[in-house]
Amino acid sequence: MADRKPNVYSIAAHRGFADALVAGLVPRYHEEGFGLARLTLLLPSRRAVRIVTEAFIRASAGEGSSASEGGLLLPRMAVVGDLDLDETLGPLLDPLGEGADLPPAADPTARLLALADMLRSDPETRAISAPGLLRQARSLAQAMDRLAVEDVALEALLDPEVVGLVGELAEHWQRGTAQFARILARWRARCDERGEIDAPERRNRLLAHVARRWRVEPPPHPVVAAGVTSAAPAVARLLRVVSELPQGAVILPDLDLALPDSVWDALGAAGNSERSDAPVFARGDVATHPQYHLKLLLARMGIARGEVQAWHRSGLAAASPERSRAISNLFLPPEASTVWADLPAEARRLSGVRMMETAHPEEEAQAVAVLVRQALAAPEKRVAVITPDRDLAQRLVAHLERWGIAADDTAGRPLSQTPAGRMLLQLAEIAATAAAPVPLLALLGHPLVRRGEGRAAWLERVRQLDLVLRGPRPGPGLEAVRGAVAAREKDHPGLTAWWDDAAALLGPLVDEAAPPSLALAFDTLAGVAEALCGPAIWAEADGRALAAFVEGWREAALTSALPVEPADLHALLSDALAEIAVRPPYGGHPRLAIYGLLEARMSRAELVICAGMSEGKWPASPAPDPLLAPPVLRALGIPGADFRIGLAAHDLAAALGAPEVVLSHAMRDASGPVIPSRFLLRIRAMLGRELERESEAVRIARALDKAAPAPPYQQPAPMPSAEQRRVSIASTALDRLRGDPYQFYALAIMGLRTLDPLDAAPTAAWRGTAVHEVLRQWHEGGSKRGELLPLAERTLAEMSAHPFMRGLWRPRLLAALQWVEDYNAELALQGRVPVLWEKTGAVEIKGVKLHGRADRIDRLADGTLAVVDYKTGAPPSGKMVQEGYALQLGLVALIAERGGFEGVGGNVHGFEYWSLKKKAEVFGYLEEPVLEGRKKTGLPREDFVPETLRYLTDAIDKWILGSEPFTARPNPDLPGYTDYDQLMRLEEWQGRGARSA
């Protein structure tokens, strides 16, 4: 093919790329009877194919369109490949590589596992776990791809200039570069053995083959490359060939042809240097400018900016031409921006561009939703929301549902956040934690499990299992869960049989005999997922993506030697699934799109809302390569973090070309105040007072959820009926009734009880239950000396395997129990004998049942009784007993004296707390709240039971038989339980002057 003048065009930002492209292609390449079928359109990504297809549909339906009479045959669209979107070469180009003898591309997953295995044997990373190795392998693979895209060979790392740079760096950079070179050399050798090459290298060879073929034998049909901005050398060479084809053209987005030559030159060399050994990215290059990457592309194509022609067609959502001039001035380099002060108004006017400032991301999402709804109310008006913040996009989707507007985030959701992906991760967590309660219940209640008619019954069993597993973890494995379920079979009949069926499905996940094989792990996970969910696990878009993921990883793992323990599986899968985006199919609102920055390229709408414009998001915070230092990357000709800022600036420049634009940012996020995007600060600086503000949408957003001030909540003081008041009183409940009547009302009358958290650390109540069980068994065995501690060891091992109890509480408990055993032996020598332990008794006082459980009652040598209450913490003070707020000992004594405990009777002389807490460097001590000797508080021994009876009868007369309200917290300074603070809405009235109601 003889050299021809290149046909290169630029579509200005204000014209709208996709619609302007179609507006020019249809009259230029449309053929009667064939439409555009003979045209081959090269696009950068599959997302661009979708956007251009939609533009063709709009054009074919437009009034006066030549194609509207009988429809329009679309051109063949091929993807030349954009590695930023992780998409392979378009299938229409691949056949052109026939005859090029290209080796197959190495499977990306197999490469990742192979690199991780190489890192495992490398001295720098030998001790890292499998998830850590895979994370480093992922970074390594990305660096290798970046080198391949830029046609940088392995030998370039040995270049004297690069070696000299490495020698001047810090030690960790030197070690990282050396490791990168070692692993890269091993990987290249492995590829040579297997006859494979990396996917980017294969793409480079394929594009080079296509370029050579088209240069020698131009295709008989038109070929147009549109929207391709990748400056990779192989892509640039192909674009040069396409521009010189007889019926070829290259159409670039938003190349600023009006930028003064002095400013264009000030951007830097951008690879266009007279020296062959000059670096691609020289010092002083303004890589953060939105035109820099286009200048680099033109330099690699060998085309001057003066050879680029303006595309004079406009799209449906074009802005005024003055917009492009203002955008050009907005992004002037720092030195050139001094002209802002002298610019005429029309050269810096951004009419139709408004800035919206909100307090926080939630308010921002609400305000953006208001703008979207207002715009969609106008017929035919299209809206595009562009944001790099996926959390903000999800908030926006949720807010739009309020008005029945179906919106999808076209950037997709990570597979790890979809129902199918969560299912796989929860299965992996079951394997990693040996069926811990929290992941177990989350898995069994997953929305995909047992879908259909039997789901309601299944969920009822899951709720019952939830109640069983409350409190400390029963132990590792499915058998420990079965033991806990069987112990509560009376409360939930049939639950054991149901659990046996569920455990049979989960068994392969917690089989300790299973070898740590990644391929076997994927087989097991897939099998258990299908057993629980049936075909529903693979049915939707996320399920199909998960099926492809599982199949790809399972096949790659078959040839991998990387060992993966079950405990590492969850972290491994979480990292891998987070990299896969599940994009929604068609079905949202036809005039609304929510884009990420990459997906928004080439798109256009009448209203464009750029949201989440804070520094660190737009542009994103630079992520340095973990292995190769920035000076090394610059020397190798690899784009750095500043190059990415330039791409983000170009994305904003394209968005600013819409007729109506709103630039939105929040003043703070979850972590604190944030800085607006540097691009917003530029707009403020250039426009000054001329900047338009969007305040109405913010006002509406705040008013939407602003309710009328609620009247102050009054201090609760419920008044149940006389019938409802007639309840029994437990020996532990009188303290609540007198100290906080509302708590007694909630517990005894309403029957409300707090639930322990799942997988909870041992609480004081649980520790007390464990101690009482140990002492009960010891007493029933004869209270023999030397048997208490071994019994405690066995009982605690059976009751729980919680690491907190094992490591911290258990040694203290054993020391305290040793004191109990020693002190009991001393009492035996004094003739004191335990006659009752862990028994319940009851008596009637004024017709009201008083019941309580005695921890222990001893018969003293003189025939009187001593009541013992075991405490794992500090016992109540004598003052609390004296004031009637700690009467458990007295109430148990009252029941005993009145014959409430079978087989035990007599006067009570001893009122003892046996505390297992540490005091004076010793665990275990005895305390009596009796006013005698030098004590200043407590009850006299002879008045202990009578005073307790007086407090009891007073409470019965007031609250049980009387009409006293059950007021919440009448004594705010009194220490007590907090179980019902939320129910009584304590924070809404305490200390705010609210009266009882």
Salt bridges, closest charged atoms under 4 A:
ASP19 OD1 - ARG58 NH2 2.95
ASP19 OD2 - ARG382 NH2 3.48
GLU31 OE1 - ARG38 NE 3.08
GLU54 OE2 - ARG50 NE 3.73
ASP84 OD2 - ARG644 NH1 3.18
ASP94 OD1 - ARG202 NH1 3.59
ASP117 OD1 - ARG120 NH2 2.63
ASP122 OD2 - ARG182 NH2 2.92
GLU124 OE1 - ARG175 NH2 2.85
ASP145 OD1 - ARG111 NH1 2.95
GLU150 OE1 - ARG300 NH1 2.92
ASP151 OD2 - ARG237 NH2 2.93
GLU196 OE1 - ARG194 NE 3.63
ASP198 OD1 - ARG111 NH1 3.51
GLU201 OE2 - ARG205 NH2 2.81
GLU244 OE1 - ARG215 NH1 3.49
GLU244 OE2 - ARG240 NE 2.62
ASP254 OD2 - HIS650 NE2 3.93
ASP261 OD1 - ARG305 NH2 2.71
ASP277 OD1 - ARG275 NE 3.22
GLU357 OE2 - HIS665 NE2 3.15
GLU357 OE2 - ARG684 NH2 3.09
GLU362 OE1 - ARG395 NH1 2.64
GLU362 OE2 - HIS399 NE2 2.66
GLU363 OE1 - ARG702 NE 2.89
ASP389 OD2 - LYS617 NZ 2.77
ASP409 OD2 - ARG390 NE 2.71
GLU429 OE1 - HIS570 NE2 3.95
GLU460 OE1 - ARG463 NH1 3.47
ASP466 OD1 - ARG470 NE 2.73
ASP491 OD2 - ARG488 NE 2.76
ASP500 OD1 - ARG482 NE 2.74
ASP523 OD1 - ARG554 NH1 2.75
GLU551 OE1 - ARG554 NH2 2.66
ASP575 OD2 - ARG135 NE 2.56
GLU579 OE1 - ARG138 NE 3.11
GLU599 OE2 - ARG583 NH2 3.38
GLU606 OE1 - ARG382 NE 3.57
GLU615 OE2 - ARG678 NH2 2.53
ASP625 OD2 - ARG146 NH1 3.64
ASP651 OD1 - ARG601 NE 2.96
GLU660 OE2 - ARG354 NH1 2.97
GLU660 OE1 - LYS381 NZ 2.93
GLU690 OE2 - ARG348 NH2 3.78
GLU694 OE1 - ARG354 NE 2.74
GLU696 OE2 - ARG699 NH2 2.52
ASP705 OD1 - ARG402 NH2 2.82
ASP740 OD2 - ARG969 NE 3.22
ASP759 OD2 - ARG473 NH2 2.49
GLU773 OE2 - ARG776 NH2 2.75
GLU780 OE2 - ARG776 NH1 2.84
GLU793 OE1 - ARG810 NH2 2.50
ASP822 OD1 - ARG785 NH2 2.96
GLU838 OE2 - HIS772 ND1 3.49
GLU838 OE1 - ARG853 NE 3.17
ASP855 OD2 - HIS772 NE2 3.40
ASP858 OD2 - ARG832 NE 2.75
ASP858 OD1 - ARG856 NE 2.81
ASP869 OD2 - LYS871 NZ 3.38
GLU912 OE1 - ARG832 NH2 2.68
GLU921 OE1 - LYS918 NZ 3.67
GLU927 OE1 - LYS919 NZ 3.67
GLU928 OE2 - ARG941 NH1 3.06
GLU932 OE2 - ARG941 NH2 2.66
GLU947 OE1 - ARG950 NH2 2.94
ASP954 OD2 - ARG738 NH1 3.86
ASP954 OD2 - LYS958 NZ 3.77
ASP957 OD1 - LYS846 NZ 2.53
ASP979 OD2 - ARG736 NH2 3.80
ASP981 OD1 - ARG969 NH2 2.93
GLU988 OE2 - ARG985 NE 2.91
